[in-house]
Amino acid sequence: MLSFEPELERLRPLLPVPTTDALIARERREVFSVQPEVRICAWAGAMLLAMAVGIVLKNNLERIGPLALAAMIGAAAIACYAFVWTRRARPSIVDDYILLLGALLVSADVAFIETQFHLFGDHWYRHFALLAILHGVTAYLYNSRTLLTLAVVAMCSWMGVQQAPFPSMNDVVETSLRLLACLALVLMWRFANRREEFHPVLEHFAFNLLVLTPFALTFDEGLRTAGCLLTLIAAGAVIYLGFRLRRESNVLYGFVYGVIAFDVLLIDLVDSDLFSLFLVVVSMIGAIAALFAIHARFQEQSA
Amino acid sequence: MNVEHERSHAVRAMLKDEKLLRPEIAAQLEQPWRTNGVIVQAIFFVLTCIGLGAFYGFLSLLRVGYPGVITAVVAIVLAEYLIGAWRWYRTGVEAALWIGGLLAAISELPRSGTPESILVIAAAFAIAGARARQPLFGAAAVLCIVYYCEDRFDLGVVAALLLSALALLALLRTWKRPSNEWLLIAIALTLPFAGISHADREWRTTTITLYTIYAALAFALAVTRRHHAFFLAGMIGAGIAATELAQLLDLAPEAPLFIAGALLLGIAFAVSRALRDRTRGFVLTPAKLTPFDDELELAATLAMKPETPVEAAPKTGGGSFGGAGASGDY
């Protein structure tokens, strides 16, 4: 077992006394937080229960009946929300996961009701919009970033963007336009949002959509060059905004998207396996050098 | 990187997480190595592996003799240059160069097809792990040994749990090098999964018993010696034993999920109530296992959220509906 007590003792003159004492108590394991373990337990419990409900909906339709099933799941979801609401004066770490369970139950229930009763008819995909609104409203009511993420994902599904990107590429232009529509909605949400702690989640989605919108075009042979060039511009914008917001994760994935677009462009332009491989070697060396420079600059800026 | 530098690096990371790393403290923890955080390391590792793979492919297309050996020499010389002259340590690049180089060299060896060949790969991971002080490579080497035990002696589960239990016991010792501790943690947490992938159906009762014993040992150590790795190992062992038990019992498919889910939420709730106002011993103050716990949890939630695969609306041919409303196919 590691103990950094000697180092902390050495640093005692430079650190506030209560902080040093607290850190040393932690190193000696006189104080040991099991919060990560409790979080894992609660998260796994919520996910397993939601999975079980999914199986119940699938296997017990004829035995229990759609109306009773929908009512039961709905009641369970409301119970989860109500339980957390009543405890909001003195919340515990487990409440977040009961809320997550409630949201997953609502999602399953709304999807189930739509497939059984066809409330939206031909416009069945509108149930995603309903889910986006429900999760969005509850995210603000309960101040939950997890629910906000579910809301944004549901909104993207409403726009026809699947969670797993690009499983089928029948019409890349349409996919790109759908991504653009998602980007517009997320950006509107970001600028309308007044809750500071939700900004990073919305910005994360916006930045990814900003790069994925032109990147989708690279899957079409005729639009590949334009798609790569636009992706490079978008990646540059994400890196710039990452620096502005002092968020290194944005800089990093902007860079990774940029490297992919650059290599796709090179390989597409060069009609030789040998030269393509040579270019990949050179571009990777360049990418590593550039990333080192970007990373170092970011560290300097943050210091 | 010597022990002092490694410890200084770890203390800096700890104080940075606590937002306590001021310039005067950083000056006390000076170490001459250039290092990266985990995510940046992973990106550099992948970029270097792609570059090295392309270099190998380039040499092969040029029909140069022994492309694997040439790649290995270039990669290892470059890695040593970066470590020695540029003081790169845990950047992701030197680790990728070492393991990529050794695996490229192995690709030139004649294929024997014997179970012992996996030990050559184990040796490559062990050498690269020891040089780059990369715990995941060390764990990969031990995984290869478990694979060998399964292939040669049909004892994959036993070997995995035995080595994993030894890693847990070794964690009781006070280690000076953080990388040694991380190696033991990586072994203790990954090997139980490797073991279960080798479990035979006819030995299911024995498997459950072995994993229960492993979980009991881990939880006992966790309570007495207070280490997150013991708790996590116990949870993994208990989870695998419970999954196997559910397959042994003839229950409706949703029943084990309901029981396990309710049990886990119940335990979490009970523990959070019991420890609510405690300030000594076991507490519930905010703590993290990694710098990106929240992001990992969100990603896992989105990846694992249950689907509701029921039939689509008539006429439209609609699509399938997603659990969190996120997987509609058009």
Interface residues (C-beta under 8 A of the other chain):
Chain A: M1 L2 S3 F4 E7 L8 R10 L11 L14 L15 T19 L23 R29 E30 V31 F32 S33 V34 Q35 P36 E37 V38 R39 I40 C41 A42 W43 A44 G45 A46 M47 L48 L49 A50 M51 A52 V53 G54 I55 V56 L57 K58 N59 L61 S92 I93 V94 Y97 I98 L100 L101 A103 L104 S107 A108 V110 A111 F112 E114 T115 Q116 H118 F120 G121 D122 W124 Y125 H127 F128 L131 A132 H135 R145 T146 T149 L150 V153 A154 C156 S157 W158 G160 Q162 Q163 E248 S249 L252 F255 V256 V259 D273 L274 L277 F278 V280 V281 M284 I285 A287 I288 L291 H295 A303
Chain B: R7 S8 A10 V11 M14 E18 L20 R22 P23 E24 I25 Q28 L29 N36 I39 V40 I43 F44 L47 T48 I50 G51 A54 F55 G57 F58 L61 L62 V93 L171 L172 R173 T174 W175 P178 E181 R225 R226 H227 H228 F231 L232 M235 G239 A252 P253 E254 A255 L257 F258 A260 G261 A262 L263 L264 L265 G266 I267 A268 F269 V271 S272 R273 L275 R276 T279 R280 G281 F282 V283 L284 T285 P286 A287 K288 L289 D293 D294 E297 L298 A300 T301 L302 M304 K305 P306 E307 T308 P309 V310 E311 A312 A313 P314 K315 T316 G318 G319 F321 G322 G323 A324 G325 A326 S327 G328 D329 Y330
